[in-house]
Amino acid sequence: MTEQAILSEIHSLPENLRHEVLRYIFFLKTKYVNVSDQTVEKKRVFGRAKGRYEMSDDFDEPIDEFKDYM
């Protein structure tokens, strides 16, 4: 569809529907244009952060400060 055809269709709409088209254009611009250069999300890779974080051996042990609440 050419720009002229799109504009012609928009001009043939009633005023309230033109406002809806304008809102939809703003929605599309915020959703797709303001995103980084890529519009396709990168796939997540399982285990990508392996080795970056280390948990202590007593991670699951109760915390002494919370013994009053247990």
N, C-alpha and C positions, 0 to 999 in steps of 0.2 A: 504494500500500500504506500503510495507516495504521500509526501507532506501535504500537497494540495488536497488530496482525497481525504486525509485525516482532518484537515481544517474545515473542509466542506461539511463533513459529517458533524463536527463539533458545532459549527454555525447553525446547523439545522435543528439542533436540540433546543428545548426550552431553557430559559435562564437558570432554573434551579438544577437541571441536569448538567449544565456547563460547569457549575460550581462543584458538582460531584466529580466530574472529570478532572478538574483542577486539583481537588483533594487527592484523587487517585494518582495523579502525576507526582505530587509531593510525596506520597507514600512510596511510590516506586523509586524515586530519587533517593530517599533516605534509606531504603532497604538495599538497593543495589549499587548506586553511584558512590555513596560515601564510604562504602566498604573498601578495604585495601584493593590494590590492583587486581586481585583475584576475586572472582565472584563464586568460585567453587571452593567449598570447605575442604581442608586437608583431611585425609583419613587419619584416625588415631591409630597409633601403633602400640600394642600391648607390650609392656616392659621397657618402654623407651627411657624411663628415668631410673632404671635398675643401676644400683651402685652409687647413685647421687645422694641418697638419704640413708641414714643409719638409725635404727631404733635401739634403745637400750634394752638389756635383757630383762629388766624389771618393769617393762612398759605396762603389763597387765596387772601389776601388783597394786593394792589399794594405796592411796596417798595418805600419809600420816595426818595431814592437816584436815582431812575430811572424816576421820574416824568418829567424831561426834555426831555426824549425820547418818552414819550407817547402823 
